[in-house]
Amino acid sequence: ANDRVCLFLMDYPQRTRLKILGRAQVLAAREQPQLATTVAPPEWRASVERIFVIAVEAFDWNCPQHITPRYTAEEIAEALTPLQQRIAELEAQIRNRN
């Protein structure tokens, strides 16, 4: 009933957000086989059923003030490694004093 769309693309670690406003057109992939092949990733095994074409009318990079940083478990583990090593060193020093 309404073709307006708004997408929020978040990058939590960098605290950036891109807001895209536009109008969407939904196409049946079987009616656009060349376009369906173009938009599908090469490793995609499932068949593409629909294609959303968005005519971008506006975009905005939002202020990072209220974006909470979020990290993967791997990023957190990497950041904690030096701290864990230092804690182990200090615990060893304590054990050697006793």
All heavy atoms as an XYZ file, in Angstrom:
795
protein
N       0.819     -1.192      0.000
C       0.000      0.000      0.000
C       0.866      1.260      0.000
O       0.400      2.311     -0.388
C      -0.918     -0.008      1.206
N       2.125      1.109      0.436
C       2.997      2.269      0.545
C       4.402      1.846      0.121
O       4.929      0.862      0.640
C       2.992      2.746      1.998
C       3.708      4.055      2.171
O       4.650      4.355      1.463
N       3.254      4.833      3.130
N       5.012      2.583     -0.774
C       6.330      2.188     -1.278
C       7.493      2.848     -0.543
O       8.650      2.631     -0.886
C       6.434      2.465     -2.777
C       6.359      3.944     -3.121
O       5.996      4.759     -2.251
O       6.649      4.278     -4.282
N       7.208      3.634      0.490
C       8.284      4.318      1.215
C       9.054      3.338      2.088
O       8.481      2.461      2.724
C       7.716      5.444      2.076
C       7.151      6.575      1.236
C       6.652      7.703      2.088
N       5.479      7.222      2.826
C       4.822      7.939      3.704
N       5.212      9.155      4.013
N       3.770      7.445      4.320
N      10.372      3.507      2.115
C      11.227      2.664      2.952
C      12.236      3.532      3.688
O      12.597      4.619      3.244
C      11.990      1.593      2.131
C      11.034      0.608      1.516
C      12.879      2.217      1.092
N      12.677      3.021      4.818
C      13.735      3.660      5.597
C      14.632      2.538      6.112
O      14.156      1.609      6.767
C      13.154      4.461      6.751
S      14.431      5.278      7.724
N      15.904      2.615      5.798
C      16.866      1.614      6.248
C      17.826      2.257      7.240
O      18.288      3.379      7.022
C      17.669      1.062      5.069
C      16.892      0.440      3.924
C      17.836      0.084      2.792
C      16.146     -0.781      4.393
N      18.119      1.545      8.313
C      19.140      1.974      9.257
C      20.270      0.958      9.176
O      20.074     -0.217      9.484
C      18.596      2.005     10.692
C      17.692      3.159     10.958
C      16.329      3.047     10.779
C      18.219      4.367     11.381
C      15.493      4.117     11.023
C      17.384      5.447     11.636
C      16.023      5.324     11.453
N      21.444      1.393      8.773
C      22.611      0.526      8.672
C      23.566      0.913      9.800
O      24.073      2.031      9.842
C      23.273      0.691      7.305
C      22.324      0.529      6.117
C      23.033      0.830      4.812
C      21.702     -0.848      6.093
N      23.774     -0.027     10.723
C      24.531      0.260     11.934
C      25.932     -0.333     11.883
O      26.112     -1.464     11.446
C      23.819     -0.326     13.154
C      22.406      0.158     13.354
S      22.295      1.912     13.712
C      23.041      1.961     15.310
N      26.894      0.433     12.355
C      28.252     -0.039     12.593
C      28.527      0.268     14.063
O      28.964      1.364     14.408
C      29.231      0.680     11.670
C      30.670      0.223     11.881
O      30.943     -0.477     12.872
O      31.524      0.583     11.046
N      28.214     -0.695     14.922
C      28.311     -0.442     16.360
C      29.738     -0.166     16.843
O      29.942      0.767     17.617
C      27.688     -1.597     17.153
C      26.189     -1.595     17.097
C      25.499     -2.515     16.329
C      25.459     -0.652     17.810
C      24.108     -2.505     16.276
C      24.073     -0.639     17.769
C      23.412     -1.566     16.997
O      22.049     -1.555     16.951
N      30.745     -0.941     16.415
C      32.095     -0.642     16.919
C      32.579      0.765     16.546
O      33.248      1.418     17.330
C      32.967     -1.717     16.269
C      32.034     -2.840     15.993
C      30.723     -2.185     15.657
N      32.225      1.240     15.361
C      32.639      2.571     14.937
C      31.642      3.656     15.359
O      31.888      4.842     15.135
C      32.813      2.617     13.417
C      33.829      1.636     12.887
C      35.199      1.864     13.486
O      35.652      2.997     13.602
N      35.858      0.798     13.901
N      30.525      3.223     15.912
C      29.459      4.132     16.356
C      29.007      5.051     15.227
O      28.931      6.256     15.367
C      29.903      4.915     17.589
C      30.135      3.997     18.777
C      30.507      4.738     20.015
N      29.419      5.627     20.406
C      29.603      6.717     21.129
N      30.796      7.060     21.546
N      28.579      7.479     21.441
N      28.695      4.444     14.089
C      28.152      5.197     12.960
C      26.861      4.543     12.499
O      26.669      3.337     12.634
C      29.136      5.273     11.773
O      29.473      3.954     11.364
C      30.384      6.034     12.131
N      25.994      5.373     11.967
C      24.702      4.885     11.506
C      24.357      5.651     10.228
O      24.422      6.872     10.187
C      23.651      5.129     12.581
C      22.232      4.845     12.148
C      21.228      5.056     13.258
N      21.372      6.364     13.866
C      21.133      6.609     15.146
N      20.749      5.661     15.950
N      21.281      7.829     15.644
N      23.991      4.901      9.204
C      23.559      5.505      7.954
C      22.059      5.269      7.812
O      21.601      4.132      7.880
C      24.302      4.891      6.762
C      23.860      5.339      5.373
C      24.051      6.837      5.194
C      24.616      4.572      4.308
N      21.332      6.345      7.650
C      19.885      6.246      7.448
C      19.618      6.543      5.969
O      20.073      7.558      5.441
C      19.157      7.252      8.338
C      17.650      7.197      8.215
C      16.927      7.993      9.285
C      17.443      9.388      9.440
N      16.665     10.202     10.398
N      18.906      5.631      5.316
C      18.576      5.783      3.897
C      17.060      5.850      3.760
O      16.346      4.981      4.265
C      19.112      4.602      3.067
C      20.634      4.530      3.187
C      18.694      4.729      1.605
C      21.244      3.315      2.534
N      16.572      6.883      3.091
C      15.142      7.043      2.834
C      14.916      6.927      1.332
O      15.693      7.461      0.538
C      14.663      8.410      3.316
C      14.915      8.694      4.796
C      14.882     10.181      5.062
C      13.907      7.974      5.629
N      13.861      6.237      0.945
C      13.591      6.112     -0.480
C      12.262      5.453     -0.753
O      11.411      5.324      0.128
N      12.128      5.036     -1.994
C      10.916      4.339     -2.431
C      11.340      3.008     -3.033
O      12.270      2.947     -3.825
C      10.153      5.169     -3.440
C       9.747      6.511     -2.827
C       8.513      7.080     -3.446
N       8.123      8.296     -2.744
C       7.134      8.367     -1.878
N       6.432      7.300     -1.586
N       6.824      9.512     -1.303
N      10.639      1.959     -2.642
C      11.005      0.609     -3.068
C      10.070      0.104     -4.149
O       8.871      0.371     -4.143
C      10.967     -0.348     -1.882
N      10.673     -0.632     -5.049
C       9.916     -1.337     -6.076
C      10.275     -2.811     -5.922
O      11.451     -3.169     -5.846
C      10.315     -0.829     -7.460
C       9.604     -1.504     -8.586
C      10.112     -0.992     -9.948
O      11.095     -0.282    -10.032
N       9.426     -1.386    -10.985
N       9.284     -3.669     -5.853
C       9.507     -5.102     -5.701
C       9.322     -5.758     -7.057
O       8.272     -5.627     -7.687
C       8.536     -5.721     -4.664
C       8.826     -7.202     -4.483
C       8.636     -4.981     -3.335
N      10.369     -6.473     -7.494
C      10.341     -7.143     -8.791
C      10.370     -8.647     -8.588
O      11.059     -9.153     -7.699
C      11.555     -6.732     -9.627
C      11.772     -5.241     -9.834
C      13.101     -5.006    -10.554
C      10.625     -4.626    -10.609
N       9.644     -9.363     -9.408
C       9.710    -10.826     -9.398
C      10.999    -11.236    -10.100
O      11.265    -10.810    -11.224
C       8.505    -11.424    -10.099
N      11.805    -12.040     -9.442
C      13.098    -12.430    -10.000
C      12.945    -13.198    -11.306
O      13.761    -13.055    -12.207
C      13.877    -13.253     -8.983
N      11.898    -13.990    -11.429
C      11.721    -14.772    -12.663
C      11.447    -13.866    -13.867
O      11.678    -14.250    -14.997
C      10.621    -15.813    -12.489
C       9.238    -15.262    -12.313
C       8.189    -16.386    -12.172
N       6.911    -15.839    -11.821
C       6.516    -15.532    -10.604
N       7.318    -15.767     -9.590
N       5.335    -15.023    -10.373
N      10.974    -12.647    -13.607
C      10.744    -11.697    -14.692
C      11.996    -10.862    -14.992
O      12.029    -10.146    -15.986
C       9.574    -10.772    -14.338
C       8.250    -11.510    -14.221
C       7.134    -10.634    -13.671
O       7.344     -9.414    -13.503
O       6.053    -11.181    -13.389
N      12.995    -10.938    -14.113
C      14.250    -10.187    -14.256
C      15.440    -11.124    -14.028
O      16.237    -10.916    -13.115
C      14.291     -9.042    -13.243
C      13.138     -8.094    -13.260
C      13.227     -7.135    -14.435
O      14.299     -6.847    -14.940
N      12.079     -6.656    -14.885
N      15.595    -12.181    -14.834
C      16.633    -13.183    -14.539
C      18.055    -12.619    -14.543
O      18.881    -13.016    -13.718
C      16.448    -14.231    -15.630
C      15.685    -13.553    -16.712
C      14.860    -12.494    -16.045
N      18.354    -11.678    -15.435
C      19.701    -11.125    -15.477
C      19.979    -10.306    -14.215
O      21.053    -10.402    -13.627
C      19.902    -10.267    -16.715
C      21.324     -9.779    -16.867
C      21.537     -9.028    -18.168
O      20.624     -8.842    -18.949
N      22.775     -8.585    -18.375
N      19.010     -9.521    -13.783
C      19.169     -8.741    -12.559
C      19.279     -9.668    -11.346
O      20.090     -9.427    -10.451
C      17.992     -7.769    -12.397
C      18.053     -6.815    -11.213
C      19.327     -5.978    -11.227
C      16.820     -5.919    -11.199
N      18.497    -10.732    -11.322
C      18.557    -11.693    -10.210
C      19.946    -12.311    -10.114
O      20.486    -12.475     -9.012
C      17.496    -12.768    -10.382
N      20.541    -12.620    -11.237
C      21.901    -13.178    -11.249
C      22.898    -12.142    -10.755
O      23.838    -12.463    -10.033
C      22.278    -13.631    -12.677
O      21.321    -14.583    -13.116
C      23.656    -14.242    -12.714
N      22.687    -10.900    -11.101
C      23.604     -9.824    -10.718
C      23.586     -9.564     -9.218
O      24.636     -9.344     -8.614
C      23.241     -8.520    -11.460
O      23.291     -8.763    -12.861
C      24.191     -7.399    -11.107
N      22.425     -9.592     -8.591
C      22.334     -9.233     -7.169
C      22.616    -10.396     -6.223
O      22.915    -10.174     -5.058
C      20.960     -8.606     -6.818
C      20.739     -7.335     -7.594
C      19.825     -9.587     -7.044
N      22.537    -11.628     -6.708
C      22.778    -12.786     -5.842
C      24.281    -13.002     -5.657
O      25.031    -12.956     -6.626
C      22.142    -14.035     -6.440
N      24.733    -13.243     -4.432
C      26.150    -13.558     -4.212
C      26.509    -14.848     -4.958
O      25.662    -15.729     -5.123
C      26.261    -13.764     -2.705
C      25.017    -13.190     -2.128
C      23.971    -13.219     -3.190
N      27.752    -14.987     -5.416
C      28.143    -16.169     -6.198
C      27.908    -17.486     -5.464
O      27.565    -18.492     -6.081
C      29.638    -15.958     -6.460
C      29.912    -14.538     -6.161
C      28.828    -14.040     -5.266
N      28.079    -17.499     -4.130
C      27.913    -18.744     -3.365
C      26.459    -19.026     -2.983
O      26.161    -20.023     -2.346
C      28.786    -18.692     -2.100
C      28.356    -17.674     -1.066
C      28.821    -16.251     -1.331
O      29.531    -15.993     -2.312
O      28.442    -15.366     -0.540
N      25.543    -18.169     -3.374
C      24.129    -18.308     -3.017
C      23.545    -19.513     -3.725
O      23.553    -19.600     -4.940
C      23.387    -17.031     -3.413
C      21.999    -16.940     -2.870
C      20.844    -17.183     -3.529
C      21.616    -16.590     -1.548
N      19.767    -17.003     -2.719
C      20.216    -16.636     -1.478
C      22.327    -16.243     -0.408
C      19.514    -16.350     -0.336
C      21.619    -15.958      0.736
C      20.232    -16.015      0.769
N      23.038    -20.469     -2.956
C      22.515    -21.709     -3.536
C      20.992    -21.685     -3.714
O      20.450    -22.383     -4.541
C      22.923    -22.895     -2.682
C      24.421    -23.085     -2.624
C      24.770    -24.501     -2.206
N      26.169    -24.659     -1.928
C      27.103    -24.801     -2.844
N      26.787    -24.770     -4.108
N      28.366    -24.961     -2.499
N      20.323    -20.889     -2.925
C      18.861    -20.812     -3.021
C      18.481    -19.941     -4.214
O      19.276    -19.143     -4.699
C      18.286    -20.225     -1.735
N      17.262    -20.094     -4.662
C      16.824    -19.261     -5.785
C      16.323    -17.913     -5.266
O      15.696    -17.829     -4.213
C      15.725    -19.975     -6.574
O      14.598    -20.185     -5.759
N      16.631    -16.870     -6.016
C      16.162    -15.531     -5.674
C      14.706    -15.440     -6.109
O      14.367    -15.794     -7.236
C      17.010    -14.460     -6.397
C      16.452    -13.074     -6.143
C      18.463    -14.566     -5.968
N      13.839    -14.988     -5.210
C      12.416    -14.888     -5.533
C      11.994    -13.462     -5.856
O      11.209    -13.239     -6.762
C      11.578    -15.409     -4.363
C      11.775    -16.889     -4.108
C      10.980    -17.370     -2.914
O      10.187    -16.578     -2.338
O      11.144    -18.544     -2.548
N      12.517    -12.514     -5.078
C      12.143    -11.112     -5.266
C      13.377    -10.238     -5.203
O      14.343    -10.544     -4.522
C      11.151    -10.680     -4.179
C       9.752    -11.208     -4.406
C       8.824    -10.829     -3.266
N       9.093    -11.524     -2.020
C       8.842    -12.806     -1.777
N       8.306    -13.546     -2.722
N       9.095    -13.346     -0.617
N      13.286     -9.125     -5.898
C      14.363     -8.133     -5.887
C      13.746     -6.811     -5.453
O      12.719     -6.398     -5.994
C      14.991     -7.989     -7.285
C      15.514     -9.347     -7.769
C      16.086     -6.937     -7.280
C      15.811     -9.384     -9.239
N      14.371     -6.188     -4.480
C      13.918     -4.878     -4.026
C      14.848     -3.828     -4.618
O      16.049     -3.830     -4.341
C      13.940     -4.791     -2.496
C      12.904     -5.641     -1.847
C      13.077     -7.017     -1.714
C      11.737     -5.071     -1.373
C      12.115     -7.799     -1.123
C      10.771     -5.854     -0.770
C      10.952     -7.220     -0.651
N      14.303     -2.952     -5.425
C      15.055     -1.844     -6.001
C      14.622     -0.589     -5.250
O      13.433     -0.262     -5.214
C      14.780     -1.695     -7.512
C      15.534     -0.500     -8.078
C      15.144     -2.985     -8.248
N      15.593      0.074     -4.637
C      15.281      1.257     -3.838
C      15.811      2.500     -4.543
O      17.006      2.605     -4.819
C      15.880      1.149     -2.423
C      15.300     -0.079     -1.712
C      15.623      2.428     -1.622
C      15.934     -0.383     -0.384
N      14.895      3.412     -4.828
C      15.284      4.722     -5.357
C      15.557      5.609     -4.153
O      14.637      6.008     -3.434
C      14.166      5.294     -6.220
N      16.830      5.892     -3.912
C      17.224      6.668     -2.735
C      16.834      8.124     -2.929
O      17.190      8.753     -3.924
C      18.742      6.532     -2.481
C      19.173      7.413     -1.318
C      19.106      5.078     -2.226
N      16.074      8.642     -1.971
C      15.653     10.041     -2.012
C      16.457     10.906     -1.047
O      16.606     12.099     -1.265
C      14.160     10.153     -1.709
C      13.304      9.482     -2.762
C      11.819      9.579     -2.488
O      11.420      9.965     -1.361
O      11.042      9.264     -3.405
N      16.967     10.291      0.000
C      17.768     11.033      0.979
C      18.561     10.044      1.818
O      18.203      8.875      1.929
C      16.862     11.864      1.883
N      19.651     10.539      2.384
C      20.415      9.740      3.342
C      21.018     10.679      4.362
O      21.147     11.890      4.127
C      21.495      8.895      2.654
C      22.630      9.691      2.075
C      23.760      9.947      2.832
C      22.560     10.183      0.786
C      24.808     10.687      2.309
C      23.593     10.915      0.246
C      24.727     11.167      1.012
N      21.384     10.113      5.512
C      21.928     10.932      6.585
C      22.833     10.080      7.449
O      22.471      8.959      7.817
C      20.777     11.504      7.427
C      21.251     12.420      8.539
O      22.278     13.104      8.357
O      20.587     12.461      9.593
N      24.021     10.591      7.725
C      24.897      9.969      8.712
C      24.518     10.565     10.058
O      24.662     11.763     10.264
C      26.368     10.266      8.396
C      26.855      9.532      7.204
C      26.976     10.029      5.952
C      27.260      8.176      7.139
N      27.441      9.058      5.108
C      27.628      7.901      5.811
C      27.355      7.147      8.081
C      28.079      6.662      5.394
C      27.805      5.908      7.662
C      28.162      5.676      6.341
N      23.986      9.725     10.946
C      23.499     10.216     12.229
C      24.620     10.409     13.234
O      25.662      9.770     13.174
C      22.457      9.248     12.800
C      21.214      9.217     11.954
O      20.833      8.178     11.468
N      20.576     10.349     11.745
N      24.344     11.251     14.203
C      25.256     11.539     15.303
C      25.487     10.270     16.130
O      24.537      9.548     16.441
C      24.645     12.634     16.169
S      25.497     12.893     17.720
N      26.737      9.985     16.513
C      27.028      8.767     17.268
C      26.705      8.850     18.757
O      26.897      7.879     19.473
C      28.530      8.590     17.058
C      29.039      9.974     16.912
C      27.941     10.716     16.161
N      26.213      9.973     19.224
C      26.039     10.206     20.657
C      25.251      9.094     21.357
O      25.597      8.674     22.449
C      25.344     11.544     20.886
C      25.127     11.863     22.358
C      24.445     13.205     22.551
O      24.154     13.904     21.601
N      24.175     13.557     23.789
N      24.196      8.597     20.745
C      23.338      7.615     21.415
C      23.499      6.204     20.851
O      22.625      5.365     21.050
C      21.876      8.055     21.323
C      21.634      9.376     21.990
N      21.710      9.555     23.347
C      21.360     10.588     21.468
C      21.469     10.814     23.642
N      21.257     11.472     22.519
N      24.597      5.936     20.161
C      24.849      4.593     19.631
C      25.781      3.876     20.603
O      26.928      4.273     20.789
C      25.477      4.639     18.228
C      24.548      5.361     17.253
C      25.775      3.224     17.745
C      25.147      5.592     15.888
N      25.289      2.838     21.220
C      26.087      2.051     22.146
C      27.031      1.162     21.354
O      26.586      0.397     20.507
C      25.175      1.169     23.025
O      24.249      2.017     23.702
C      25.984      0.367     24.018
N      28.343      1.249     21.604
C      29.261      0.366     20.872
C      28.974     -1.097     21.211
O      28.671     -1.431     22.353
C      30.644      0.774     21.384
C      30.456      2.061     22.098
C      29.027      2.148     22.511
N      29.069     -1.943     20.213
C      28.886     -3.383     20.405
C      30.028     -4.088     19.702
O      30.473     -3.666     18.656
C      27.545     -3.840     19.837
C      26.403     -3.176     20.566
C      25.082     -3.577     19.991
N      24.067     -2.733     20.586
C      22.904     -3.164     20.982
N      22.588     -4.423     20.848
N      22.044     -2.331     21.510
N      30.489     -5.182     20.295
C      31.662     -5.871     19.777
C      31.389     -7.369     19.698
O      30.575     -7.907     20.447
C      32.867     -5.613     20.681
C      33.163     -4.139     20.847
C      32.671     -3.426     21.934
C      33.910     -3.466     19.897
C      32.926     -2.076     22.075
C      34.172     -2.108     20.023
C      33.680     -1.423     21.117
O      33.925     -0.091     21.244
N      32.142     -8.042     18.844
C      32.043     -9.494     18.748
C      32.800    -10.119     19.919
O      33.642     -9.462     20.552
C      32.643    -10.011     17.427
O      34.054     -9.732     17.427
C      31.973     -9.376     16.220
N      32.549    -11.390     20.177
C      33.250    -12.099     21.249
C      34.751    -12.126     20.960
O      35.569    -12.003     21.880
C      32.698    -13.515     21.387
N      35.123    -12.263     19.691
C      36.536    -12.300     19.312
C      37.215    -10.958     19.604
O      38.343    -10.907     20.081
C      36.699    -12.657     17.832
C      36.299    -14.073     17.483
C      34.792    -14.254     17.330
O      34.067    -13.250     17.107
O      34.333    -15.402     17.443
N      36.527     -9.858     19.304
C      37.091     -8.531     19.571
C      37.285     -8.303     21.067
O      38.296     -7.739     21.500
C      36.200     -7.440     18.977
C      36.201     -7.412     17.462
C      35.132     -6.508     16.880
O      34.039     -6.399     17.464
O      35.406     -5.912     15.822
N      36.332     -8.755     21.865
C      36.438     -8.602     23.318
C      37.582     -9.451     23.851
O      38.379     -8.995     24.672
C      35.103     -8.957     24.002
C      34.056     -7.899     23.641
C      35.276     -9.075     25.520
C      32.654     -8.228     24.059
N      37.689    -10.694     23.364
C      38.769    -11.579     23.811
C      40.125    -10.972     23.476
O      41.058    -11.003     24.301
C      38.620    -12.951     23.165
N      40.251    -10.395     22.292
C      41.513     -9.771     21.880
C      41.853     -8.579     22.779
O      43.002     -8.404     23.174
C      41.413     -9.314     20.425
C      42.686     -8.722     19.875
C      42.537     -8.297     18.424
O      41.724     -8.890     17.694
O      43.246     -7.345     18.039
N      40.866     -7.787     23.116
C      41.093     -6.622     23.970
C      41.452     -7.037     25.401
O      42.211     -6.344     26.085
C      39.859     -5.727     23.977
N      40.918     -8.167     25.860
C      41.160     -8.621     27.236
C      42.468     -9.377     27.408
O      42.967     -9.498     28.541
C      40.006     -9.498     27.706
C      38.680     -8.784     27.960
C      37.608     -9.783     28.349
C      38.839     -7.715     29.023
N      43.049     -9.865     26.334
C      44.261    -10.682     26.430
C      45.380     -9.996     27.210
O      45.942    -10.606     28.129
C      44.736    -11.115     25.032
O      43.719    -11.927     24.454
C      46.032    -11.899     25.099
N      45.742     -8.746     26.903
C      46.816     -8.116     27.693
C      46.469     -7.987     29.177
O      47.348     -8.157     30.039
C      46.980     -6.731     27.066
C      46.310     -6.797     25.738
C      45.280     -7.880     25.828
N      45.218     -7.714     29.486
C      44.809     -7.599     30.884
C      44.905     -8.945     31.596
O      45.372     -9.020     32.744
C      43.384     -7.052     30.973
C      43.168     -5.648     30.383
C      41.686     -5.304     30.364
C      43.959     -4.625     31.163
N      44.470     -9.999     30.925
C      44.544    -11.328     31.529
C      45.997    -11.754     31.747
O      46.322    -12.375     32.757
C      43.795    -12.336     30.655
C      42.303    -12.107     30.658
C      41.570    -12.916     29.603
O      42.127    -13.266     28.567
N      40.298    -13.193     29.871
N      46.863    -11.392     30.809
C      48.284    -11.713     30.970
C      48.870    -10.959     32.164
O      49.631    -11.515     32.954
C      49.056    -11.372     29.693
C      48.744    -12.289     28.538
C      49.362    -11.824     27.230
O      49.822    -10.691     27.104
N      49.374    -12.712     26.249
N      48.508     -9.704     32.306
C      49.013     -8.902     33.435
C      48.501     -9.444     34.760
O      49.248     -9.519     35.745
C      48.600     -7.433     33.260
C      49.101     -6.536     34.341
C      50.621     -6.434     34.347
N      51.049     -5.512     35.389
C      52.105     -5.713     36.149
N      52.880     -6.752     35.956
N      52.413     -4.849     37.086
N      47.250     -9.847     34.801
C      46.692    -10.441     36.022
C      47.446    -11.714     36.374
O      47.801    -11.951     37.540
C      45.181    -10.713     35.861
C      44.417     -9.382     35.827
C      44.659    -11.623     36.969
C      42.962     -9.515     35.428
N      47.737    -12.544     35.378
C      48.481    -13.785     35.623
C      49.874    -13.475     36.167
O      50.361    -14.149     37.085
C      48.567    -14.597     34.340
N      50.538    -12.448     35.624
C      51.862    -12.040     36.117
C      51.784    -11.608     37.580
O      52.616    -12.002     38.399
C      52.418    -10.893     35.272
C      52.799    -11.268     33.873
C      53.125    -10.039     33.019
O      53.206     -8.911     33.567
O      53.292    -10.215     31.799
N      50.799    -10.783     37.895
C      50.663    -10.296     39.268
C      50.327    -11.430     40.232
O      50.847    -11.467     41.364
C      49.594     -9.198     39.333
C      49.954     -7.904     38.584
C      48.743     -6.985     38.522
C      51.139     -7.220     39.227
N      49.469    -12.351     39.818
C      49.143    -13.501     40.669
C      50.374    -14.363     40.906
O      50.587    -14.876     42.011
C      48.006    -14.313     40.047
C      46.655    -13.624     40.133
C      45.549    -14.375     39.403
O      45.855    -15.224     38.529
O      44.373    -14.099     39.703
N      51.215    -14.514     39.893
C      52.457    -15.292     40.041
C      53.381    -14.599     41.029
O      54.024    -15.268     41.859
C      53.121    -15.467     38.693
N      53.487    -13.281     40.957
C      54.304    -12.537     41.898
C      53.814    -12.741     43.343
O      54.616    -12.921     44.264
C      54.325    -11.049     41.560
C      55.103    -10.691     40.323
C      55.002     -9.206     39.984
O      54.469     -8.407     40.773
N      55.509     -8.842     38.822
N      52.508    -12.697     43.527
C      51.923    -12.904     44.860
C      52.247    -14.300     45.357
O      52.642    -14.494     46.515
C      50.415    -12.629     44.841
C      50.151    -11.136     44.629
C      49.766    -13.121     46.145
C      48.696    -10.792     44.355
N      52.093    -15.301     44.510
C      52.387    -16.684     44.913
C      53.875    -16.848     45.273
O      54.208    -17.561     46.219
C      52.030    -17.663     43.783
C      50.573    -18.017     43.724
C      50.312    -19.215     42.803
N      50.797    -18.964     41.424
C      50.086    -18.361     40.465
N      48.860    -17.940     40.718
N      50.600    -18.201     39.268
N      54.762    -16.191     44.545
C      56.194    -16.325     44.807
C      56.614    -15.624     46.085
O      57.621    -15.974     46.690
C      56.997    -15.753     43.620
C      56.857    -16.635     42.395
O      56.561    -17.807     42.502
N      57.093    -16.047     41.241
N      55.849    -14.655     46.552
C      56.163    -13.962     47.806
C      55.787    -14.798     49.022
O      56.305    -14.611     50.098
C      55.453    -12.619     47.876
C      56.025    -11.603     46.944
C      55.356    -10.281     47.131
N      55.833     -9.336     46.128
C      55.249     -8.199     45.841
N      54.150     -7.847     46.482
N      55.748     -7.414     44.940
N      54.830    -15.688     48.844
C      54.333    -16.476     49.996
C      55.124    -17.704     50.198
O      55.695    -18.439     49.740
C      52.857    -16.814     49.821
C      51.998    -15.557     49.883
O      52.378    -14.586     50.502
N      50.867    -15.586     49.214
